[in-house]
């Protein structure tokens, strides 16, 4: 090992390898958990983690995508960067899906990738990739640490970038020989995230615009909400009688039990909410990016100049006005903005009674189970689950039509959480549920996943069993890639190809991994099955044998075919 000393700053007098320096920085910045698939390219980091095992819990996942998704779930739940470690080449490629999720979901994450030695660079050495290029478009910052003495600088910046402004992922490549090198270098100071706060002048401008509105609507979403922030915005909305919707997969940003709640403007909310958004004369958006799903394909407002007056509050000033030009732009963290509004009663809550009550009534209508005579009524199963869950339960969501049932029929409010990928990443829910159960061992964690998604990451149940996690996975089994089948039947009815699935025995598979497992085929059996899973003391899998004809909460395959033929 080469001995390298710091060239500037006050150096400590303790010699450390690059791996030791790096792990010391993680501890210094408050990291308490890391997710990984081990690799020889970062052995020095793993060795240093052995000495720091009382400070940092290392969770070894079964696939790098699982590890990265676990780190994303950690970031969503804690607000701190989720730490993921993978090896070079294939390991980094597998983990890329989690980086993309963290980027689109605005989740703080740090991905550490082992890299080939510096003396082998640019030869296409074994598993060599330039990660700065590879991750440039899906990370807030992607870099490589080539100088051992600069590890404290890079790690401090990684934490700072991942958590400040609009949170997101940072990727750092770690050349293998850099990690074995010895340096004498001073540790960094603990990072302090930087978040903008609204000025008094901006708050007054907001009040003046709201005073002119006849049909206002609040839209809350995005990341960075604290439990206090969610409570603050609820108290402001209720004090002033304002209707509030949430963006896609951010239903836990606002108490669904509130008389102000209008539903989610995503894929599961009231259809009338879309028209209500279009008809609003003022929209106050707090935290949401106004992306494709939340804006229904960028149709609820005209771009770039909306029909409605738009007040956009977002932690990243560059995000404001990206698609829709606001009348009032406020660069602020969501919870900081909510704190500035907390306790303010500007208007008579009866001023907007009609639009608020109609909006809430529309929402209540969507969570009433419609009549269904089949053996397993998913709507009623979800309604039963709604009554079984404590208020601090955590629900993780995968990608696919099956998520319509937990999104539509469950209700969310802090301290409970809804953890789902907004980028539609299949295979997310099971690793996220495993991470949530390990992070919050005293809370019930329910992961919702389709049969397609489970086959991508279901082996992470073994990770839960190894490390003491107890998530309850609800597997919606309809023997197909349901969302794609829906699009297929709508665009090319009865020309089914590539979307059918032949599945294994999921119950036997889960039991082989040490989980409690059973199948439910009738509605009447669901509650007892869930209670058995809850008291099993192990990770659990409940397979819900669903009717493939019910392609979504509101559509059937027969209906799609009939509509296509009628065109």
C-alpha positions in Angstrom: 0.0 0.0 0.0 1.3 3.5 -0.9 1.4 6.0 1.9 -0.4 9.3 0.9 -0.7 12.3 3.2 -3.2 15.1 2.9 -1.8 18.1 1.1 -3.9 20.8 2.8 -6.0 21.3 6.0 -5.3 20.1 9.4 -4.4 16.4 9.2 -5.1 13.8 12.0 -2.1 11.8 13.1 -3.8 8.4 12.5 -3.0 6.5 9.3 -6.0 4.9 7.7 -6.7 3.1 4.5 -9.1 4.7 2.1 -11.7 2.1 3.1 -11.4 3.1 6.7 -11.5 6.8 6.0 -14.7 6.3 3.9 -16.5 4.3 6.6 -15.4 6.8 9.3 -17.1 9.5 7.2 -20.3 7.5 6.9 -20.4 7.2 10.7 -19.6 10.8 11.2 -22.5 11.9 8.9 -25.0 9.7 10.8 -25.3 6.7 8.6 -26.6 3.8 10.6 -27.6 1.3 7.9 -26.1 0.3 4.5 -27.5 -2.1 1.9 -25.2 -4.1 -0.3 -24.3 -7.0 -2.5 -20.7 -7.7 -1.6 -18.0 -7.5 -4.2 -14.2 -7.9 -4.4 -13.8 -4.4 -5.8 -14.6 -2.7 -2.4 -13.2 -5.3 0.0 -11.5 -2.5 2.0 -14.8 -0.9 2.7 -16.3 -4.1 3.8 -13.4 -4.8 6.1 -13.7 -1.3 7.6 -17.4 -1.9 8.1 -16.5 -5.0 10.3 -14.9 -2.6 12.8 -17.8 -0.2 12.5 -20.5 -2.9 12.9 -21.8 -1.4 16.1 -22.5 1.9 14.3 -23.6 0.8 10.8 -25.8 -2.2 10.3 -25.0 -3.9 7.0 -27.8 -5.6 5.1 -26.6 -7.9 2.4 -29.4 -8.2 -0.2 -29.8 -11.0 -2.8 -29.6 -8.7 -5.9 -28.2 -5.2 -6.4 -31.5 -3.9 -7.6 -33.0 -5.1 -4.3 -30.2 -3.4 -2.4 -30.7 -0.1 -4.3 -34.5 -0.2 -3.8 -33.9 -0.9 -0.1 -31.7 2.2 0.1 -34.4 4.2 -1.7 -37.0 3.1 0.8 -34.7 4.0 3.7 -34.3 7.5 2.2 -38.0 8.0 1.9 -38.7 6.8 5.5 -35.9 8.7 7.2 -35.1 11.7 5.1 -31.4 10.7 5.3 -29.5 9.3 2.4 -30.0 5.6 1.9 -26.5 4.0 1.5 -26.1 1.3 -1.1 -22.8 -0.5 -2.0 -22.3 -2.6 -5.1 -19.4 -3.9 -7.1 -18.3 -2.7 -10.4 -19.7 -3.4 -13.9 -22.7 -5.8 -13.6 -23.3 -4.8 -10.0 -23.6 -1.1 -10.9 -25.8 -1.9 -13.9 -28.2 -3.9 -11.7 -28.3 -1.1 -9.1 -29.1 1.6 -11.8 -32.8 1.0 -11.5 -32.8 2.1 -7.9 -30.8 5.2 -8.8 -33.4 6.1 -11.5 -36.2 5.5 -8.9 -34.5 7.8 -6.4 -34.0 10.5 -9.1 -37.6 10.6 -10.2 -38.9 10.2 -6.7 -36.5 12.9 -5.3 -35.1 10.5 -2.7 -31.8 11.0 -1.0 -29.4 8.2 -1.8 -25.7 7.5 -2.1 -24.6 4.7 -4.3 -21.0 3.6 -3.7 -19.5 1.5 -6.5 -16.2 -0.4 -6.5 -14.1 0.4 -9.5 -11.1 -1.0 -11.3 -7.7 0.2 -10.2 -6.5 3.6 -11.4 -3.5 1.9 -13.2 -6.0 -0.1 -15.4 -8.3 2.8 -16.4 -9.4 3.3 -20.0 -8.4 -0.2 -21.1 -11.8 -1.7 -20.8 -10.4 -3.7 -17.9 -12.5 -6.4 -16.3 -16.0 -4.9 -15.5 -14.7 -1.4 -16.2 -17.4 1.4 -16.8 -17.1 5.1 -16.6 -19.8 5.8 -14.0 -19.6 9.5 -14.4 -21.0 9.1 -17.9 -23.2 6.1 -17.1 -25.1 7.9 -14.3 -24.9 11.5 -15.5 -28.6 11.7 -16.5 -30.1 9.9 -13.5 -28.1 11.2 -10.6 -27.8 14.6 -9.0 -24.0 14.1 -9.0 -21.8 11.3 -10.3 -18.1 11.3 -9.6 -15.0 9.2 -8.9 -12.7 9.5 -6.0 -9.2 9.2 -7.4 -7.3 10.8 -4.4 -7.5 9.0 -1.1 -6.9 12.1 0.9 -10.0 13.7 -0.6 -12.4 11.0 0.6 -13.8 13.2 3.4 -14.4 16.0 0.9 -16.3 13.8 -1.5 -18.4 12.0 1.1 -19.4 15.3 2.8 -20.4 16.7 -0.6 -22.3 13.5 -1.4 -24.4 13.9 1.7 -24.9 17.6 1.1 -26.0 17.2 -2.5 -28.3 14.2 -1.8 -30.2 16.0 0.9 -30.2 19.7 -0.1 -32.8 21.4 -2.4 -34.6 18.7 -4.3 -33.2 15.5 -2.8 -31.8 12.8 -5.0 -29.2 10.2 -5.6 -25.4 10.7 -5.7 -23.1 8.1 -7.3 -19.4 7.7 -6.3 -17.0 5.3 -7.9 -14.2 4.0 -5.7 -11.1 2.7 -7.5 -9.9 -0.5 -5.7 -6.3 0.7 -5.2 -7.5 4.1 -3.9 -9.3 2.2 -1.1 -6.2 0.2 -0.1 -4.0 3.3 -0.1 -3.0 4.8 3.3 -3.5 8.5 4.0 -3.4 10.9 6.9 -6.3 13.3 6.5 -8.7 15.2 8.7 -12.3 14.1 8.9 -15.0 16.4 7.5 -17.6 18.1 9.6 -21.1 16.5 9.7 -23.2 17.7 6.8 -26.0 20.3 7.2 -28.6 20.1 4.4 -29.6 23.3 2.8 -33.3 24.1 2.3 -34.9 27.3 1.1 -37.7 28.9 3.2 -40.4 31.2 2.0 -40.1 34.9 2.7 -42.9 36.9 4.5 -43.4 38.8 1.2 -44.1 35.6 -0.7 -46.6 34.4 1.9 -48.4 37.7 1.7 -48.6 37.4 -2.1 -50.0 33.9 -1.7 -52.7 35.3 0.6 -53.6 38.0 -1.9 -54.0 35.5 -4.7 -56.0 33.1 -2.6 -58.3 36.0 -1.6 -59.3 36.4 -5.3 -60.0 32.7 -5.9 -63.5 31.3 -6.4 -62.5 27.7 -7.1 -59.1 27.0 -5.4 -57.4 23.7 -5.1 -54.3 22.7 -3.2 -52.1 19.9 -4.6 -49.4 18.5 -2.2 -46.8 15.9 -3.0 -43.1 15.4 -3.7 -40.6 14.4 -1.1 -39.2 16.0 2.0 -42.4 16.0 4.1 -42.1 15.5 7.8 -44.9 14.4 10.0 -45.0 17.9 11.4 -45.1 19.4 7.9 -48.1 17.2 7.0 -49.9 18.2 10.2 -49.1 21.9 9.5 -50.6 21.9 6.0 -53.6 19.9 7.2 -54.3 22.5 9.9 -53.9 25.4 7.4 -56.3 23.7 4.9 -58.9 22.9 7.5 -58.7 26.4 9.1 -59.4 28.0 5.7 -61.7 25.4 4.3 -59.6 24.6 1.2 -59.9 21.3 -0.8 -56.6 19.4 -1.0 -55.5 16.7 -3.5 -52.2 14.7 -3.5 -49.9 13.9 -6.3 -49.3 10.4 -7.6 -48.2 8.0 -4.8 -48.0 10.8 -2.3 -51.3 10.1 -0.6 -49.6 10.1 2.8 -48.8 13.8 2.4 -52.3 14.8 3.5 -54.6 13.1 6.0 -57.1 11.2 3.9 -59.6 11.4 6.8 -59.8 15.1 6.6 -63.0 16.7 5.3 -60.7 18.7 3.0 -59.3 15.7 1.2 -60.3 15.4 -2.4 -58.3 12.3 -3.4 -55.1 11.7 -5.4 -54.4 13.2 -8.8 -52.7 10.0 -10.0 -54.2 6.8 -11.3 -56.6 5.9 -8.5 -58.4 9.1 -7.5 -61.9 10.3 -8.4 -62.4 10.8 -12.1 -64.2 14.1 -11.2 -61.0 15.3 -9.6 -59.3 15.7 -13.0 -62.1 18.0 -14.2 -62.1 19.8 -10.9 -58.4 20.5 -11.4 -59.1 21.8 -14.9 -61.9 24.0 -13.7 -60.0 25.5 -10.7 -59.2 29.2 -11.0 -56.2 28.9 -8.7 -54.0 25.9 -8.0 -51.5 26.0 -5.1 -48.9 23.2 -5.7 -46.7 22.4 -2.8 -43.7 20.0 -3.3 -45.0 18.2 -6.4 -43.0 18.3 -9.6 -46.1 18.4 -11.9 -44.9 15.4 -13.8 -46.7 13.3 -16.4 -48.9 11.1 -14.1 -49.9 13.8 -11.7 -50.9 16.1 -14.6 -52.6 13.3 -16.5 -50.2 13.5 -19.4 -49.7 17.3 -19.0 -53.4 17.9 -19.8 -54.8 19.3 -16.6 -53.1 22.6 -17.3 -52.0 24.3 -20.5 -48.3 24.4 -21.2 -46.5 26.7 -20.8 -49.2 29.2 -19.7 -51.9 27.4 -17.5 -55.5 28.4 -17.7 -55.5 28.5 -13.9 -53.5 30.9 -11.7 -50.6 28.7 -10.6 -48.6 29.1 -7.4 -45.8 26.6 -7.4 -43.8 25.8 -4.3 -40.8 23.5 -4.7 -37.4 23.1 -3.0 -35.6 23.3 -6.4 -35.9 26.7 -8.1 -34.9 25.1 -11.4 -38.0 22.8 -11.2 -40.4 25.7 -11.0 -41.5 26.8 -14.5 -40.0 23.8 -16.2 -43.3 23.0 -17.9 -45.9 25.3 -16.5 -45.2 29.1 -15.9 -46.4 30.1 -12.4 -48.0 33.3 -11.4 -46.2 33.0 -8.1 -43.0 31.0 -7.7 -41.7 30.1 -4.2 -38.5 28.2 -3.7 -39.0 26.4 -0.4 -38.9 23.0 1.2 -42.4 21.6 1.6 -42.3 21.3 5.4 -40.7 24.7 5.8 -43.5 26.2 3.7 -46.2 24.3 5.6 -44.7 25.7 8.9 -45.0 29.2 7.5 -48.7 28.6 6.9 -49.4 26.8 10.1 -51.9 28.6 12.3 -52.9 31.1 9.7 -56.6 31.5 9.4 -57.0 33.9 6.5 -60.5 33.1 5.3 -63.9 32.0 6.6 -63.8 28.2 6.1 -67.4 28.4 4.7 -66.2 30.4 1.8 -65.4 27.5 -0.4 -67.8 25.0 1.2 -69.4 23.8 -2.0 -66.3 22.9 -3.9 -64.6 21.4 -0.8 -67.6 19.2 0.2 -68.3 18.1 -3.4 -64.6 17.1 -3.8 -64.5 15.2 -0.5 -67.8 13.4 -1.4 -66.3 12.4 -4.7 -63.3 10.9 -2.9 -65.5 9.0 -0.4 -67.4 7.5 -3.3 -64.2 6.0 -4.7 -63.4 4.1 -1.5 -66.8 2.4 -1.3 -66.5 -1.2 -2.7 -68.7 -1.8 -5.7 -70.7 -4.9 -6.0 -68.7 -8.0 -7.2 -70.0 -11.5 -7.0 -66.7 -13.4 -7.6 -65.0 -15.5 -5.0 -62.3 -13.0 -4.0 -63.5 -9.4 -3.8 -60.3 -7.3 -3.7 -62.2 -4.1 -2.9 -63.7 -5.7 0.3 -60.4 -7.3 1.2 -58.7 -3.9 1.1 -61.6 -2.4 3.1 -61.1 -5.1 5.7 -57.3 -4.4 5.7 -58.1 -0.7 6.1 -59.9 -1.6 9.4 -57.1 -3.9 10.5 -54.1 -1.6 10.1 -52.8 0.7 12.9 -52.4 4.4 12.1 -48.6 4.0 11.8 -48.6 1.2 9.3 -46.3 1.4 6.2 -47.6 0.3 2.8 -45.1 -0.3 0.0 -46.3 -0.4 -3.6 -44.9 -2.0 -6.7 -45.7 -1.0 -10.3 -48.8 -2.4 -12.0 -52.6 -2.3 -12.1 -52.8 -4.3 -8.9 -51.7 -1.2 -6.9 -55.0 0.4 -7.8 -56.7 -1.6 -5.0 -54.4 -0.5 -2.1 -54.1 3.1 -3.6 -57.9 3.4 -4.0 -59.3 1.6 -1.0 -56.7 2.1 1.8 -56.5 5.5 3.6 -53.3 7.2 4.5 -52.3 9.7 7.1 -49.1 10.3 9.0 -47.4 8.7 10.9 -48.4 6.0 8.4 -46.6 6.0 5.2 -47.2 5.1 1.5 -43.9 4.1 0.0 -44.0 3.5 -3.8 -41.9 4.2 -6.9 -43.3 7.1 -8.9 -41.3 5.9 -11.9 -43.2 2.7 -12.3 -40.3 0.4 -11.4 -41.4 -3.3 -11.2 -39.8 -5.3 -8.4 -39.7 -2.3 -6.0 -42.2 -3.3 -3.4 -40.7 -6.4 -1.8 -37.2 -4.9 -1.2 -38.8 -1.7 0.0 -41.0 -3.6 2.5 -38.0 -5.6 3.7 -36.1 -2.3 4.3 -39.1 -0.7 6.0 -39.5 -3.6 8.3 -35.8 -3.5 9.3 -35.8 0.2 9.8 -39.1 0.3 11.7 -39.3 -3.1 13.4 -42.2 -2.1 15.7 -44.5 -1.1 12.8 -46.7 -3.3 10.5 -45.3 -3.2 7.0 -47.5 -4.4 4.1 -46.0 -4.8 0.7 -48.3 -5.0 -2.3 -46.9 -6.7 -5.5 -48.1 -8.4 -8.6 -47.0 -11.8 -9.7 -44.7 -10.3 -12.3 -43.0 -7.9 -9.9 -42.7 -10.6 -7.2 -40.7 -12.8 -9.6 -38.3 -9.9 -10.1 -37.4 -9.4 -6.4 -39.3 -11.9 -4.3 -36.1 -13.6 -3.2 -35.5 -10.6 -0.9 -37.9 -12.3 1.5 -34.8 -14.4 2.3 -33.0 -11.2 3.2 -35.9 -10.3 5.6 -35.6 -13.8 7.2 -31.9 -13.5 7.6 -31.9 -10.1 9.2 -35.1 -10.3 11.3 -37.5 -8.3 9.1 -41.2 -9.2 9.2 -43.0 -7.6 6.2 -46.3 -9.0 5.1 -46.4 -9.3 1.3 -49.7 -9.3 -0.5 -49.1 -11.0 -3.8 -51.9 -10.2 -6.4 -51.7 -13.2 -8.7 -53.6 -12.9 -12.0 -51.1 -14.8 -14.1 -50.2 -11.9 -16.4 -48.4 -8.6 -16.8 -51.7 -6.8 -16.1 -50.9 -3.2 -17.0 -49.4 -4.2 -20.4 -52.3 -6.6 -21.0 -54.7 -3.7 -20.4 -52.9 -1.5 -22.9 -52.7 -4.5 -25.3 -56.4 -5.2 -25.1 -57.3 -1.5 -25.6 -55.0 -1.0 -28.6 -55.0 -4.5 -30.1 -57.9 -6.5 -28.6 -57.6 -10.3 -28.5 -54.1 -10.2 -29.9 -52.5 -11.4 -26.7 -48.7 -12.0 -26.9 -45.9 -11.7 -24.3 -48.2 -10.9 -21.3 -49.3 -14.3 -20.0 -47.4 -15.8 -17.1 -47.0 -19.4 -15.8 -46.1 -19.0 -12.2 -44.4 -21.3 -9.6 -46.0 -22.4 -6.3 -45.6 -19.1 -4.5 -46.5 -20.5 -1.1 -43.9 -23.2 -1.4 -41.4 -20.7 -2.6 -41.9 -18.4 0.3 -41.9 -21.2 2.9 -38.5 -22.4 1.4 -37.2 -18.9 2.3 -38.3 -19.1 5.9 -41.5 -17.1 5.5 -45.0 -17.8 6.7 -47.1 -18.3 3.6 -50.7 -19.1 2.5 -53.1 -18.6 -0.3 -56.4 -16.8 -0.2 -59.0 -17.6 -2.8 -62.2 -16.3 -1.1 -63.0 -12.9 0.5 -64.2 -14.4 3.8 -60.7 -15.9 4.4 -58.6 -12.8 4.0 -58.9 -11.2 7.5 -58.0 -14.4 9.3 -55.1 -15.0 6.9 -53.8 -11.5 7.5 -54.0 -11.9 11.3 -52.1 -15.1 11.1 -49.4 -13.4 9.1 -49.3 -10.5 11.6 -48.7 -12.8 14.5 -46.3 -15.3 12.8 -43.2 -13.4 13.9 -41.7 -14.0 10.5 -41.8 -12.4 7.0 -45.1 -13.5 5.5 -46.6 -13.9 2.1 -50.3 -14.0 1.3 -51.1 -15.0 -2.3 -54.4 -13.4 -3.4 -55.7 -15.5 -6.3 -57.3 -12.8 -8.4 -59.7 -12.9 -11.4 -57.7 -12.1 -14.5 -60.8 -10.7 -16.1 -60.6 -7.8 -13.5 -57.8 -6.0 -15.2 -58.0 -2.9 -12.9 -60.3 -1.5 -10.2 -62.6 -0.1 -12.9 -62.1 -2.2 -16.1 -62.5 -5.7 -17.3 -60.9 -7.4 -20.3 -64.4 -7.9 -21.9 -65.1 -4.2 -21.4 -61.9 -3.2 -23.1 -62.5 -5.5 -26.0 -66.0 -4.2 -26.4 -64.8 -0.5 -26.3 -62.1 -1.2 -28.9 -64.5 -2.9 -31.3 -66.9 0.0 -30.9 -64.4 2.6 -32.1 
